[in-house]
């Protein structure tokens, strides 16, 4: 039997002190959390989904567009509608391993993805990023992929949960100096 729909949040025993936040349940993400379809190792032949997706038809692989060295694909476990990824065909883990041509096409496909998402869904903004390594949040760390997450005013955002909180392990001036010292001289 379905529960009666109300505008009041349901109080559940064991979920902590009521904090005025409504809980957003996304049970489809449990497959991701439990590691379903995750590679068994770091190699391209170790079950990497980003290596096998291009072998499928665009429809079956959820591929939006293919380039010479990258492709755009919808995320199976999206944070928002339209959450997609730009992925190099080549099985590499680190951004620094991209060739110049791959870097350019990754950037161009990211721009194209933003344009397409604005046109198709009126996205107001975007979260764009690469999670480099498992400790940085990469679900599939062995194959580089850039997330393009469309955002809209008033959509669900995790930031209010930690709003007004900053964790800075050192003074900004010290961090700036470390980065300035480490910056490649050819790029300065």
C-alpha positions in Angstrom: 0.0 0.0 0.0 1.4 3.5 -0.9 1.9 6.0 1.9 -0.2 9.1 1.8 1.7 12.0 0.0 2.2 15.1 2.1 4.3 18.1 2.0 5.7 17.3 5.5 8.9 15.3 5.7 8.4 11.8 7.1 10.1 11.3 10.4 12.1 8.1 10.6 13.6 6.5 13.6 17.3 6.1 13.4 18.1 8.8 10.8 19.4 11.3 13.2 18.2 14.6 14.6 15.6 16.3 12.3 17.5 19.0 10.5 14.9 20.4 8.1 16.5 18.7 5.1 14.3 16.3 3.2 16.1 13.1 2.2 16.5 12.4 -1.5 16.5 8.7 -2.1 18.3 7.4 -5.2 18.2 3.6 -4.9 19.4 3.2 -8.5 22.8 4.4 -7.3 23.1 1.3 -5.0 24.4 -0.7 -8.0 27.2 1.9 -8.4 28.0 1.9 -4.6 28.2 -1.9 -4.5 30.6 -1.9 -7.5 28.4 -3.5 -10.1 30.1 -3.5 -13.5 33.4 -2.1 -12.0 36.6 -3.2 -13.6 38.5 -6.1 -12.0 41.9 -4.4 -12.5 43.6 -1.4 -14.1 44.1 -2.8 -17.6 42.0 -2.1 -20.6 41.1 -5.8 -20.7 40.1 -6.0 -17.1 36.4 -5.2 -17.7 36.7 -1.5 -18.2 33.2 -0.2 -19.2 34.7 2.9 -20.9 36.7 0.5 -23.2 33.6 -1.6 -23.9 31.0 1.1 -24.4 32.4 2.3 -27.8 32.0 -1.3 -29.1 28.2 -0.9 -28.7 25.8 1.0 -30.9 25.3 4.6 -29.9 21.9 3.7 -28.5 23.0 0.7 -26.5 26.1 2.4 -25.2 24.2 5.7 -24.4 26.8 7.5 -26.6 25.8 11.0 -27.5 28.7 11.7 -29.9 31.9 10.2 -31.1 35.1 12.1 -32.1 38.5 10.9 -33.3 39.9 10.4 -29.8 37.0 10.9 -27.4 33.3 10.3 -27.0 30.4 11.7 -25.0 28.3 9.3 -23.0 25.5 9.5 -20.5 26.3 8.5 -16.9 24.5 5.4 -15.8 24.4 6.7 -12.3 23.6 10.4 -12.8 23.6 13.1 -10.2 21.2 15.1 -12.3 19.3 14.6 -15.6 21.7 15.0 -18.5 24.9 14.1 -16.4 27.3 13.0 -19.0 31.0 12.2 -19.4 33.6 12.9 -22.0 35.9 9.9 -22.3 39.0 9.3 -24.3 38.9 6.1 -26.4 42.4 5.3 -25.2 42.6 3.5 -21.8 44.6 6.0 -19.7 44.2 6.9 -16.0 45.7 10.4 -15.7 45.0 13.7 -17.4 48.8 14.2 -17.9 48.8 11.1 -20.2 46.6 12.7 -22.8 48.2 13.7 -26.1 47.8 17.3 -27.3 45.2 16.2 -29.8 43.2 14.3 -27.1 43.4 17.3 -24.7 42.0 19.6 -27.4 39.2 17.2 -28.4 38.3 16.6 -24.7 38.0 20.4 -24.3 36.0 20.8 -27.5 33.6 18.0 -26.5 33.1 19.5 -23.1 32.1 22.8 -24.8 29.8 20.9 -27.2 28.2 19.1 -24.2 27.5 22.4 -22.5 25.9 23.8 -25.6 23.8 20.7 -26.2 22.7 20.6 -22.5 21.7 24.3 -22.6 19.8 23.8 -25.9 18.1 20.6 -24.8 17.3 21.3 -21.2 18.0 25.0 -20.5 20.8 24.2 -18.0 21.7 27.3 -15.9 25.2 26.1 -15.0 27.5 23.1 -14.8 29.7 21.1 -12.5 32.6 20.0 -14.7 35.4 17.9 -13.4 37.9 15.0 -13.5 38.3 12.9 -10.4 42.0 11.7 -10.6 42.5 8.5 -8.5 40.2 6.6 -6.2 41.1 8.8 -3.2 39.8 11.8 -5.3 36.4 10.1 -5.9 37.0 8.4 -9.2 34.6 5.5 -9.4 36.6 4.0 -12.3 40.1 5.4 -11.7 41.8 3.4 -14.4 40.1 5.2 -17.3 40.0 9.0 -17.4 36.6 10.5 -17.8 35.4 14.1 -17.4 32.0 14.7 -15.8 29.7 17.4 -17.2 26.8 17.8 -14.8 24.1 20.3 -15.7 22.6 22.4 -12.9 19.5 24.5 -12.6 18.5 27.2 -10.0 16.7 25.4 -7.2 17.9 21.9 -8.1 19.1 19.4 -5.6 22.6 20.4 -4.5 24.8 18.8 -1.8 26.5 22.1 -0.9 23.8 23.4 1.5 24.6 20.4 3.7 28.2 21.6 4.2 27.5 25.3 3.5 29.7 27.9 5.2 32.3 25.2 5.9 35.9 25.3 4.6 38.6 22.8 5.5 42.0 24.4 4.8 45.0 22.5 6.1 47.4 25.4 5.6 47.4 29.2 5.2 46.5 30.3 1.7 49.8 32.2 1.3 51.7 29.0 2.0 49.7 27.1 -0.5 50.1 29.8 -3.1 53.9 29.7 -2.6 54.1 25.9 -2.9 52.1 26.0 -6.1 54.1 28.9 -7.6 57.3 27.1 -6.9 56.0 23.9 -8.5 54.5 25.6 -11.5 56.1 24.5 -14.8 58.5 27.3 -15.9 57.4 26.9 -19.6 53.8 27.8 -18.5 54.7 30.8 -16.4 
